[in-house]
Amino acid sequence: MYAITPDEVSTARLLERVSQAIDGGARVVQHRNKTASEALRREQAVALLALCRARGVPLIVNDDWPLAVEIGADGAHLGRDDGDVARARAALGPDGILGVSCYDERDRAVAAADAGADYVAFGAFFSSPTKPNARRADPALLRQVAHLPVVRVAIGGITTDNAGALVDAGADLVAVISGVFDAPDPAATARAYSRAFVRNAPLR
């Protein structure tokens, strides 16, 4: 499970919730805060990096590869308007993780892989409260890029009930924001998402 942070103003609460998600099995954390000031985004990214390093989980910075490089984060994630993929690849170096949003576009995924992306993210696969007007992606896209040397990430409206279908379709990671961070118990919910990757896992 790939945990993407919500627009949280309290850094302390953010750290608490992310720690709980990691307890439940989150294997990657992305810092995403679309409403924060530049100063708050940096403060939270630095704090999350310390937490993630202590827990052995990579931290990806959303939108802002220069910030990722500046603080020494494990990688960056780029949307359509977040800069050139090849330039970000060069700045992050060979060990940095670079992800690219590909929405419902196979050709964009191919181009991202050619430019050095480590993973490509498709979605939204389902209606998402974070992006209610997002274009819908077909699960078949996950299989159509199976030949590329990249990790395949599914995002958008993914619940504990539908995550398994995307894993079966070829998703290597399922990315979740509100599904985990709006839950009363992020750790228990993250564990439920993680079970999608374990065949015949018990319900409890």
C-alpha positions in Angstrom: 0.0 0.0 0.0 1.2 3.5 -1.0 0.0 6.1 1.6 -0.5 9.6 0.2 -1.0 12.3 2.9 -4.1 14.5 3.1 -4.2 18.3 3.3 -3.4 18.4 7.0 -2.5 21.7 8.7 -1.2 20.1 11.9 2.2 18.6 11.4 1.9 16.7 14.7 -1.4 15.1 13.7 0.1 14.3 10.2 3.0 12.5 11.8 0.7 10.6 14.1 -1.6 9.4 11.3 1.3 8.5 9.0 2.9 6.5 11.7 -0.3 4.6 12.2 -0.5 3.9 8.4 3.0 2.5 8.5 2.1 0.4 11.5 -0.7 -1.1 9.3 1.6 -1.9 6.4 2.1 1.2 4.2 5.3 0.5 2.3 5.7 4.0 0.6 4.6 7.4 1.9 4.1 10.4 -0.4 3.8 13.9 1.1 1.1 15.8 -0.7 -0.5 19.0 0.7 -2.1 21.1 -2.0 -3.4 23.8 0.4 -0.3 24.4 2.5 2.1 27.3 2.2 5.6 26.7 0.9 7.0 26.9 4.4 4.5 24.4 5.8 5.1 22.0 3.0 8.8 22.1 3.7 8.3 21.7 7.5 6.0 18.7 7.0 8.3 17.1 4.4 11.3 17.4 6.7 9.4 16.0 9.6 8.0 13.1 7.6 11.4 12.3 6.2 12.7 11.8 9.7 9.8 9.6 10.6 10.0 7.5 7.4 13.8 7.1 7.8 13.3 5.8 11.3 10.6 3.4 10.1 12.5 2.2 7.0 9.9 3.5 4.5 10.7 5.7 1.5 9.3 9.2 1.4 8.2 10.7 -1.9 7.6 14.4 -2.3 4.6 15.3 -4.5 4.9 18.0 -7.2 8.2 19.5 -6.1 11.3 17.6 -7.1 13.6 20.5 -6.1 12.3 20.2 -2.6 12.8 16.5 -2.6 16.4 17.0 -3.7 17.0 19.8 -1.1 15.9 17.8 1.9 17.3 14.5 0.7 13.9 12.7 0.3 13.9 9.3 -1.3 12.1 10.6 -4.4 9.5 12.8 -6.1 6.2 12.4 -7.9 5.4 14.5 -10.9 2.0 15.4 -12.4 1.4 16.8 -15.8 2.4 20.3 -14.9 5.2 19.5 -12.4 8.2 19.7 -14.7 10.3 17.7 -17.1 10.7 14.0 -16.2 14.2 13.7 -17.6 15.3 16.8 -15.7 13.9 15.5 -12.5 15.6 12.1 -13.1 18.9 13.8 -13.5 18.5 15.9 -10.4 17.4 13.0 -8.2 20.3 10.8 -9.3 20.2 7.1 -10.1 19.1 6.1 -6.6 16.2 8.5 -6.3 12.6 7.2 -6.9 10.7 9.1 -9.6 7.0 8.6 -10.2 4.8 10.1 -12.9 1.0 10.5 -13.0 -0.2 9.0 -16.3 -4.0 9.3 -15.7 -5.6 7.2 -18.4 -2.8 7.5 -21.0 -0.7 4.5 -22.0 1.5 6.6 -24.2 2.4 8.9 -21.3 3.5 5.9 -19.3 5.7 4.8 -22.2 7.3 8.2 -22.4 7.7 8.4 -18.7 9.5 5.1 -18.6 11.7 6.2 -21.5 12.6 9.3 -19.5 13.7 7.4 -16.5 10.6 7.0 -14.3 10.6 4.3 -11.7 6.9 4.0 -11.5 3.8 5.1 -13.3 0.5 5.9 -11.7 -2.9 5.4 -13.4 -6.2 6.6 -12.2 -8.8 7.5 -11.1 -10.1 4.0 -11.3 -13.1 4.8 -9.2 -14.9 7.9 -8.0 -12.6 9.8 -5.7 -13.4 12.3 -3.0 -10.0 13.9 -3.4 -10.5 14.5 -7.2 -14.2 14.0 -7.9 -13.8 15.2 -11.6 -10.7 13.1 -12.4 -10.7 11.2 -15.6 -11.4 7.5 -15.2 -8.8 4.9 -16.1 -9.5 1.3 -17.3 -7.8 -1.5 -15.3 -6.7 -2.9 -18.6 -4.0 -0.2 -18.7 -2.2 -1.9 -15.9 -1.7 -5.0 -18.1 -0.9 -2.9 -21.3 2.2 -1.5 -19.6 3.4 -4.8 -18.0 6.3 -4.9 -20.5 7.7 -1.6 -19.2 10.5 -1.7 -16.6 8.5 0.3 -14.1 6.3 -0.3 -11.1 2.6 0.1 -11.7 0.5 2.2 -9.3 -3.3 2.4 -9.1 -5.0 5.4 -7.6 -8.4 7.0 -7.3 -11.3 5.9 -5.1 -9.6 2.7 -4.1 -11.3 1.0 -1.1 -10.6 -2.2 0.8 -13.4 -3.8 -1.2 -12.1 -3.0 -4.7 -8.3 -2.9 -4.2 -8.0 -6.7 -4.9 -9.5 -6.3 -8.3 -6.8 -3.8 -9.2 -4.0 -6.0 -7.8 -5.4 -8.9 -10.0 -5.3 -6.5 -13.0 -1.6 -5.9 -12.4 -1.2 -3.1 -9.8 2.0 -3.4 -7.9 0.9 -0.7 -5.4 -2.4 0.8 -4.6 -2.3 4.5 -3.6 -4.7 5.8 -1.0 -5.4 9.1 0.6 -8.8 9.5 2.2 -9.4 5.7 2.4 -6.7 5.5 5.1 -6.4 9.0 6.6 -10.2 9.6 7.0 -10.6 6.3 8.7 -11.0 6.2 12.5 -8.1 3.7 12.7 -5.5 4.2 9.9 -3.5 1.2 11.1 -6.3 -1.3 10.9 -7.5 0.2 7.6 -4.0 0.0 6.1 -3.8 -3.6 7.2 -7.0 -4.3 5.3 -5.6 -2.7 2.1 -2.4 -4.7 2.5 -4.4 -8.0 2.5 -5.3 -7.3 -1.1 -1.7 -8.4 -1.9 -2.0 -11.7 0.0 -4.0 -14.4 -1.6 -6.4 -16.3 0.7 -5.5 -14.0 3.6 -7.8 -14.4 6.7 -10.2 -11.6 7.4 -8.8 -11.1 10.9 
